Amino acid sequence: YVRELAKMVGVKGSELTTGSGVGESTLERGRRLLAQREACERLEAADREGRRINDEDVLAILKRWPFAKNPYRKNVMQPGKTWVFSDSMGILRDRQGDVHL
């Protein structure tokens, strides 16, 4: 399974299991690597074309990204819901003031 997924994603099998996030499945890791690759391609294209990243670029990557179900984000949860799709990207400061990458 990992070998076939790695072939489809275009990476080594070890890349699907190394450095994966907490609770991240192999399939999620593969899909995130694809999104990351597309993001890099869009950044390089924008640089070549001398343009800024636009909303279309960002939205395309966010649509490709496999967000996880998160039952802990009570502050953004709609009434009657038990989870939201959620992920942390980039640099952020948590509620205790700690910075995470």
URGI-V688491 format. One line per field, one symbol per residue. ss: DSSP state (~ for helix, > for strand, _ for the rest). A space follows every 50 residues. Layout:
ss: ???
This chain:
ss: _~~~~~~~~___~~~~~________~~~~~~~~~~~~~~~~~~~~~~~~_ ____~~~~~~~~~~___>>>___~~~_______>>>_____>>_____>> _
